[in-house]
Amino acid sequence: MIRATGYLVWRLLRILVGFTLLIAGIFLSLPGIPGPGIVVIVFGLGILSRDFHWAERIHTYLHQKWQQVLNRYRRTSATRENNHG
């Protein structure tokens, strides 16, 4: 019984922290508000993805897009080094 209660408390705390980070990230993403909004949103989704399937799907999608951007940048910089280096 104590283990089940402890698990539920940690799960509730994890969900609260995840939603807090998600809301803070959305706020920080507004124009004129300085801060790392997108990074905070991704951290919030990463925490929430443990408990919610929708958050896991969004987090996976953003991770794949980030990898595509990195791969494109790496190919472009490697081409530039070969042509100019």
N, C-alpha and C positions, 0 to 999 in steps of 0.2 A: 504494500500500500504506500509506503514512504517513497519507494523508488518511482512508482507511477506518479505520485504527486510532484516529486522532484523533476521528473521528465517534463511534466506539463508546465511547471513553473519556468524551466529553461526554454521550452518551446515558446511560451507566451512572451518571455523576455526577448528571444531571438526575433520573433515576429514584430514586436514593438520597435526594436532597434532597426530592423529592416525597413519598416514603413517610415520611421523617423528619418532615416538616411534618404529614402526615396523622395519624401516631401521636401527635405532640405535641398536635395540636388535639383529638384524642379524649381525651387525658389532661387537657387544660385544660378540657374540657367537663364533667368529672365534678363532682358537687356538692361544694362546699367548697374547690375548687381555683380560686384567682383567676386570671383571664387571659382573653384573647380567643379562646376555643376555636373558635367557629364561623368566625371570620375566618381563623384558621390552617388550618382544614380546607378552606375554600374556596380558599385560596392553594395548598395541597398538591394539591387536585384540579385546579386550573388548570395546574400544572406537569405533573402526570401525564397530563392530557388530550392532551398532544402525542404520547404514546406508547401510551396505552391507550384503547380505545373506551369501555369501561365508565366510566372517569373523565370522559370528555368528556360522556357522557349525563347523569351525575349533576351535573356542573358546569353544563350547560345547563339542567337542571331547576331547580336552585337559583337560577340567574340569572333564569329566568322567574318564579319565585315571588317573588323580591326585587322585580322590576319590578312585579308585581301589588300588592305591599304598598305600594310607593312611589306607584303610581297611585291606589290607594284613599286613601292619606293626603293626596295632593294634592287629590283631589276633595273630601274632607271638610274640609280647611282652606280651600279656596276657597269652599265653601258657607258655612262659618262666617264668613268675612270678608264675604261678601255679605249675610248676615243680620244681622250685628252691627256691620259697619263702616260 
